[in-house]
Amino acid sequence: MDPGPAFKDILNAQKLNQLEQFAKALITWNKHVNLISRKDESFIWQHHIWHALSIGYFQTFKPGETLLDIGTGGGFPGLPLAIALPECNFILMDSIEKKIHVVNALIKELNITNAIGVRSRFEESRHAADWIVSRAVTQFPKFMTWVKPYHFNAKALNTKQGGILYLKGGDLKTEMEQWFSRSTQYSLSDVFTDTYYAEKKLIKLGLDGIQFKPHAVPSTVLPKHNPLNPNPK
């Protein structure tokens, strides 16, 4: 697949080849575990891989940063991003064990060394990252009730260099309520001409916009846990 000019800064021939392998392997696994809609298998690039990679188009990540993918399902958006951004770490989380089994099998099969799949409910987890990413796992206000300070590592909290990157469609101003004015909304139609992206957006909500309450979590929850980098500076 030709990525076009939008992804020239984060993709090269080697990464594109690995993404091709990922697409083929995912379709094979999809015959056994429901990872994506069967009718979407023919559109895996247009509807899934490019969609996931749009996060890397709008947001630049620093080497060593950790991204926590919530409700990853078949590995979206985390696995395409892990392939495109080998200098970053990825924790792919889902509550469904068989999906995480597939995610870890794909990681092993494709030799992706900067990602790990974790079975957990996000609201019950203590994994920490610089950025939380997700693809329309639920309505945004509900998602925000799950997000706690301990989901971010100490570096992100201290520097405010981190936050939430959420792929979503629909009437965001109504859905997002008080977070709309605190966030930035990027239109994916600015990157893709496919009508599939006509109303799709990337929401960026920085840590300064989340406005955690001081009593939201006891200090005893810290230090943070990150399976890829257990001792972050």
C-alpha positions as CSV (number, residue, x, y, z in Angstrom):
1,M,0.0,0.0,0.0
2,D,1.3,3.5,-0.9
3,P,1.1,5.6,2.3
4,G,1.2,8.8,0.4
5,P,2.9,12.0,1.6
6,A,1.0,12.0,5.0
7,F,3.1,9.2,6.5
8,K,6.5,9.7,4.7
9,D,8.0,10.9,8.0
10,I,7.1,7.8,10.0
11,L,7.1,4.9,7.5
12,N,9.8,3.4,5.3
13,A,9.9,0.2,3.1
14,Q,10.8,-2.0,6.0
15,K,7.9,-0.7,8.2
16,L,5.5,-1.0,5.3
17,N,6.5,-4.6,4.8
18,Q,6.0,-5.4,8.4
19,L,2.5,-3.7,8.3
20,E,1.7,-5.9,5.3
21,Q,2.7,-9.0,7.3
22,F,0.5,-7.7,10.2
23,A,-2.5,-7.2,7.9
24,K,-2.2,-10.8,6.5
25,A,-1.7,-12.3,9.9
26,L,-4.6,-10.5,11.4
27,I,-6.9,-11.7,8.7
28,T,-5.8,-15.2,9.3
29,W,-6.4,-14.9,13.0
30,N,-9.8,-13.3,12.3
31,K,-11.1,-16.6,11.0
32,H,-10.7,-18.0,14.5
33,V,-11.2,-15.0,16.8
34,N,-13.5,-12.0,16.1
35,L,-11.0,-9.2,15.9
36,I,-12.5,-7.0,13.2
37,S,-15.7,-7.2,11.1
38,R,-15.4,-9.9,8.4
39,K,-16.7,-7.4,5.8
40,D,-13.9,-5.1,6.9
41,E,-11.1,-7.6,6.0
42,S,-11.0,-6.2,2.4
43,F,-10.6,-2.7,3.9
44,I,-8.1,-3.4,6.6
45,W,-5.7,-0.7,5.4
46,Q,-8.3,2.0,4.8
47,H,-10.5,1.4,7.9
48,H,-8.0,0.1,10.4
49,I,-4.2,0.5,9.7
50,W,-4.3,4.1,8.3
51,H,-6.9,5.0,10.9
52,A,-4.5,3.9,13.7
53,L,-1.5,5.6,12.1
54,S,-3.3,8.9,11.9
55,I,-2.3,9.4,15.6
56,G,1.4,9.4,14.5
57,Y,0.6,11.9,11.8
58,F,-0.9,14.5,14.2
59,Q,1.3,13.8,17.3
60,T,5.0,13.5,17.5
61,F,6.3,11.2,20.2
62,K,9.7,11.4,21.9
63,P,12.0,8.3,22.0
64,G,11.3,6.3,25.1
65,E,7.8,7.5,25.7
66,T,5.2,4.8,26.6
67,L,1.7,4.6,25.0
68,L,-1.1,2.7,26.7
69,D,-3.7,1.4,24.2
70,I,-7.1,0.9,25.9
71,G,-9.5,-1.6,24.4
72,T,-7.0,-2.7,21.8
73,G,-9.1,-5.6,20.4
74,G,-7.1,-6.9,17.4
75,G,-4.3,-4.5,18.2
76,F,-5.7,-1.1,17.1
77,P,-4.4,1.5,17.3
78,G,-1.4,0.1,19.2
79,L,0.3,-2.5,16.8
80,P,0.5,-0.3,13.7
81,L,1.8,2.5,15.8
82,A,4.4,0.1,17.5
83,I,5.6,-0.9,14.0
84,A,5.8,2.8,12.9
85,L,7.4,4.1,16.1
86,P,10.0,1.5,17.2
87,E,11.6,4.0,19.5
88,C,8.5,4.1,21.7
89,N,7.0,1.5,24.1
90,F,3.5,0.2,23.8
91,I,1.2,-1.5,26.3
92,L,-1.9,-3.0,24.6
93,M,-4.7,-3.6,27.0
94,D,-8.0,-5.4,26.6
95,S,-10.3,-7.3,29.1
96,I,-10.9,-10.2,26.7
97,E,-8.3,-12.9,27.1
98,K,-8.6,-14.5,23.7
99,K,-8.0,-11.1,22.0
100,I,-4.9,-10.4,24.1
101,H,-3.7,-13.9,23.3
102,V,-3.9,-13.0,19.6
103,V,-2.2,-9.7,20.2
104,N,0.8,-11.3,21.9
105,A,0.9,-14.0,19.2
106,L,1.1,-11.3,16.6
107,I,3.8,-9.5,18.5
108,K,5.9,-12.6,18.6
109,E,5.2,-13.6,15.0
110,L,6.1,-10.2,13.7
111,N,9.1,-9.7,16.1
112,I,7.7,-6.5,17.5
113,T,10.0,-5.9,20.4
114,N,8.5,-2.6,21.8
115,A,5.0,-3.9,22.6
116,I,3.2,-6.2,25.0
117,G,-0.4,-7.3,25.4
118,V,-2.0,-7.1,28.8
119,R,-5.4,-8.6,29.8
120,S,-7.0,-6.1,32.2
121,R,-10.0,-3.8,32.5
122,F,-8.5,-0.3,32.2
123,E,-10.4,1.1,35.2
124,E,-8.9,-1.7,37.4
125,S,-5.3,-1.5,36.0
126,R,-2.3,0.2,37.5
127,H,-0.2,0.4,34.3
128,A,1.2,3.8,33.6
129,A,2.3,5.7,30.5
130,D,3.0,9.0,28.9
131,W,0.0,8.8,26.6
132,I,-3.2,6.9,26.7
133,V,-4.6,6.1,23.2
134,S,-7.8,4.4,22.2
135,R,-10.2,4.0,19.3
136,A,-13.8,4.7,20.3
137,V,-13.9,2.2,23.0
138,T,-16.8,4.0,24.7
139,Q,-18.5,7.4,25.0
140,F,-15.9,10.0,25.9
141,P,-17.4,11.1,29.3
142,K,-17.5,7.5,30.4
143,F,-13.9,6.9,29.3
144,M,-12.9,9.9,31.4
145,T,-14.4,8.4,34.5
146,W,-11.9,5.5,34.1
147,V,-8.8,7.8,33.7
148,K,-6.9,8.3,36.9
149,P,-3.6,10.0,37.8
150,Y,-1.9,6.6,38.3
151,H,-2.4,5.8,34.7
152,F,0.3,8.3,33.8
153,N,3.9,7.9,34.8
154,A,5.7,10.4,37.1
155,K,7.6,12.1,34.2
156,A,4.3,12.8,32.3
157,L,2.6,14.1,35.5
158,N,5.5,16.3,36.4
159,T,6.2,17.8,33.0
160,K,2.6,17.8,31.7
161,Q,4.0,16.3,28.5
162,G,1.4,13.6,27.9
163,G,-2.3,13.0,27.8
164,I,-5.0,11.3,25.9
165,L,-5.3,10.7,22.2
166,Y,-8.7,9.3,21.3
167,L,-10.1,8.4,17.8
168,K,-13.8,9.1,17.6
169,G,-16.5,10.2,15.3
170,G,-19.9,11.9,15.6
171,D,-21.0,15.1,17.3
172,L,-18.0,15.6,19.6
173,K,-19.1,19.0,21.0
174,T,-22.2,17.5,22.4
175,E,-20.6,14.2,23.5
176,M,-17.5,15.6,25.1
177,E,-19.2,18.1,27.3
178,Q,-16.7,20.1,29.4
179,W,-13.7,18.5,27.8
180,F,-14.4,19.9,24.3
181,S,-13.0,23.3,25.1
182,R,-10.0,21.9,26.8
183,S,-9.1,19.6,23.9
184,T,-7.9,19.8,20.3
185,Q,-9.9,18.0,17.6
186,Y,-8.1,17.0,14.4
187,S,-10.2,16.1,11.4
188,L,-9.0,13.0,9.7
189,S,-10.6,14.2,6.5
190,D,-7.7,16.6,6.3
191,V,-5.4,13.6,5.8
192,F,-7.6,11.1,3.9
193,T,-9.9,11.7,0.9
194,D,-11.9,8.4,1.6
195,T,-15.4,9.3,2.7
196,Y,-15.0,6.8,5.5
197,Y,-13.1,9.5,7.3
198,A,-15.6,12.4,6.7
199,E,-16.7,12.7,10.3
200,K,-13.8,11.0,12.1
201,K,-11.6,13.0,14.5
202,L,-8.6,12.6,16.7
203,I,-9.2,14.1,20.1
204,K,-6.1,15.3,22.0
205,L,-6.5,16.1,25.6
206,G,-3.4,17.2,27.4
207,L,-2.7,16.5,31.1
208,D,-3.2,20.2,31.8
209,G,-6.7,19.8,30.4
210,I,-7.7,16.7,32.3
211,Q,-7.7,18.6,35.6
212,F,-7.4,15.7,38.1
213,K,-8.8,16.3,41.5
214,P,-6.1,16.4,44.3
215,H,-7.9,13.6,46.2
216,A,-8.6,11.5,43.1
217,V,-6.1,8.8,44.1
218,P,-4.1,8.1,47.3
219,S,-0.3,8.6,47.0
220,T,0.2,5.0,48.1
221,V,-0.8,3.9,44.6
222,L,2.6,5.1,43.3
223,P,5.1,4.1,42.1
224,K,3.8,3.3,38.7
225,H,4.0,-0.1,36.9
226,N,5.1,-0.4,33.3
227,P,6.0,-3.9,32.0
228,L,8.2,-2.5,29.3
229,N,10.0,0.0,31.5
230,P,9.6,-0.9,35.1
231,N,11.9,1.8,36.4
232,P,11.1,5.0,34.5
233,K,13.1,8.0,35.4
